[in-house]
Amino acid sequence: MAEKQTERRKTGLSFEVFPPKKDEEFENVYQILRDLGSLRPDFISCTYGAGGSRAGKTIEITSFIQKELCIDAIAHITCVGFTREDLDKNCAALEAAGVTHVLALRGDRPQTMTDEQYDRREFSYAVDLIRYLREHTTLSIAGACYPEKHFEAPSIEEDLRRLKEKVDAGVSSLISQMFFDNDFFYRFLDRARAMGIQVPIHAGIMPITTAGQLGTTVSLSGSSVPKKLADLIATYGDDKEDMRKAGIEFAVGQIRDLQEHGVDGIHIYSMNKVKTTTDICNMLRPSL
């Protein structure tokens, strides 16, 4: 699964996809998956909306990845908005669909959730979800980690203690939040290993191909923007094609450096963009 290295590459490769928001766009996702599958990733993970709003679509997509593409699939599960009963049904549906791996997350609060509903949620944190999944299912569980710490954590030390709790609760591998300065990831990795966290840790890479991404996805992640990336956007941000090329080159540079440092895996946040993901992988060959 995610934690195993293959003979064909020293560093693992994986992608994240998401279910389209509109049902009429859903059929297109299968061709996207076929194209991404041709890049021979070790696994593909699939997100869903806050509170499980696209949970059914996530099951369909991960089942297709697992059964039709014969690639390991990881279904995202969040504890916000899930009751134990709903979670049991969701996990049973995943297992019936042939999906055996999940990424357990706290998740974002749904916009429609009231303060009272939020305060009465049955799973407060990802570790609560992980413990429940470990006790009540046979699913293999991955978890998330934050090279620059979770934005709600008071310190990196406290964030690492919480991460160790998740690993001790049953997480078998970790996927990191996106980052744009590899030094953050290396320092985090050293601290995690020093604390006894020995599970594989996959480095999350988000290709920045438009200037607008800094105002949306990146700002929500809490990731720092290094001067090199900020200068790149200032230089090429007004030219769509030049910005795309520069963003791909930046991501490729990050990945090459991570490969040289022997990280466990590279997890590309593909945003369902096949051409960008393909271009990155082609530039990295034959190291992939």
Buried (B, 14 or more C-beta within 10 A) or exposed (E): BBBEEEEEBBBBBBBBBBBBEEEEEBEEBBEBBEEBBEBEBBBBBBBBBBBBBBBEBBBBBBBBBBEEBEBBBBBBBBBBBBEEEBBBEBBEBBEEBEBBBBBBBBBBBBEEBEEEBEEEBBBEBBBBBBBBBBEEBEBBBBBBBBBBBBEEBEEBEEBBEBBBBBBEBBBBBBBBBBBBBBEBBBBBBEBBEEBEBEBBBBBBBBBBBBBEBBEEBBEEBBBEBBEEBEEBBEEBBEEEEEBBBBBBBBBBEBBEBBBEEEBBBBBBBBBBBBEBBBBBBEBBEEBB
